[in-house]
Amino acid sequence: MGHIQDQQESLELDSFLELHRYQLISSGVPEHFWDSLNSKLINKTFDAGSSFQIVRLELEYEEREIHEPHWALQSLCFMECDDSQHIYLIDHAWTYKIEHAKQQLFEHDGLRVRLGDMLGLDINISTEQLVDDIFNNMWKINNYYSVSSAENVEDRLPVWYVMDEVGSSVSHDGHPNCRIVPFFYIKDQITYSLLFPIEDIQLEDLLYRDFGEGIAPEKRPTQLLPWSPKSFEDFDTNPPIPDEEYYLSGHVEESLPDLKNLHNSSVRSGKDVLKVFSQYNLIKTHLTSNRFDVVESRNEADILWYTQHFKDFQKLSDSPHQFINQFPFEYVLTVKDLLSATCRRKQNVNWLPITYNLLSEAPNFISCFQKRDREGLENYWIVKPYNLARGLDIHITNNLDYICRLIPTGPKIVQKYITNPVLFYRPECNGKVKFDIRYVLLLKSVKPLQAYVYKKFFLRFSNQPFELNDFEVYEKHFTVMNYTDGAQLKHMNCDTFKLKWKKQFPENEWKGVEKSILEMLREILECATMANPPCGIAESPQSRALYAADIMLEWTDDKKIQPKILEINFTPDCSRACDYYPDFYNDIFSLLFLNVESSSFLSL
């Protein structure tokens, strides 16, 4: 009988490891715990209460620093780290997406009270105040995991969670005696956390984990700020312009064109009809001029219009008759962190929001934040991933702990939030809303710099009146409504906008605002072309490009309107342009490839 039971347990362990071995190894769970863990998962054994107790840290209120915990976890026994039984399942009290956090706290009374107790907060205050207090303080006890193997980009975004009282009572220390790691149990489709010792723990010892586990030593102080506060004001708030290594990191290397092998564009554009190969269906539909012929073969095409990134410009030089819709190293414009670094080459510009790369410039950012805080200045910031669109994984806050907790979740920039935007009155929204402006930006040449904008700009509007609160309310703080279920998408062409602008802002003529926008765009392109590749866009006679520049307007302290660059997009969606202006692509292609200038464009 015992032999049969042993066989059954061995089969169960083999089955468990077949599904979870890689996860256990990658999470660093020692092998001697695996059998016991499998058994506890099968039987749903939550036995931490037999080995630990939660104790309150009785510090006088006036002695307690804001970062110090209210609770600790204490061992009730001597615990050998090699004892296979000392691995414990920790349940999760709350799993959430940050954008839904406040709503869930409002809706669930029990959750709100439970988290308030875990954080040592006064739970006998108004619901609204308690929700705010929880949200502002939860960054010291929350955790996250992400599923990097997920096919859908939304499913790869961080999932945040707060462990139960046992897991949340384990304090931070740089010399931990235990580890806690997330674990997804495939059989039940449930995520737990696993707690286990990494050194022998004595009776009545407190348990400590390292919240900065695996972080490089030079990065630990910034990412551990929620638990180990320190001043960063000795760091310069103006980080240096990054070097070539920074510009190349994370990017597939591009080759440069062979300039000696290329003819100038006027020779290549001498044909009566240019053949176009396009990966973008809108061009196939809307490029109707008889000067262009859309073809299915890349080899016979005079113009290659790709939606994917092209890298081998040297090989393209072997076909000097062909144009392409990209420039070498144009990502210095189209990737958010590189755009801000590139634009720093111009000193004292007002059109670039204060921006830092959270991976490499976090000390500079924290220095800026702390100095502004000390001086009593408004301190709201927006955190954005480098290369995600559609408003995904974007955060707005004045909470430094919150921002520091976002640092390890993926490459992001942090940018000064525009807190005094120029607002547009929408009667159907009962107030003034945020809006941004998109200009189609055309680059024909780097040497000499030759660029244009399409006169007909495009507008996007928020759907709720702007206020400096409720940052989780997407339709109040964001303007991209294309991907938000149920959101109204406000359509307005630029001519109608100009008429309404004249009524709403009679003292600020649009002509003057646009002049400052065009000057800004020219200066951005100058920044992007003043350095040699890979730090700047390379010369390429075969290249032509279309970008979209997204811009917001801000009131200055002296009541003037200042344009601010938000981002510049690679291969932007031009469906609205085609709907509004049927000759959009005819005009664009004629300018870029036939050198036919028209009244549709403004030269930069």
Summary of the structure (lengths in Angstrom):
residues: 604
radius of gyration: 28.6
end to end distance: 86.3
largest distance: 92.5
contacts: 1739
relative contact order: 0.10
helix: 33%
strand: 22%
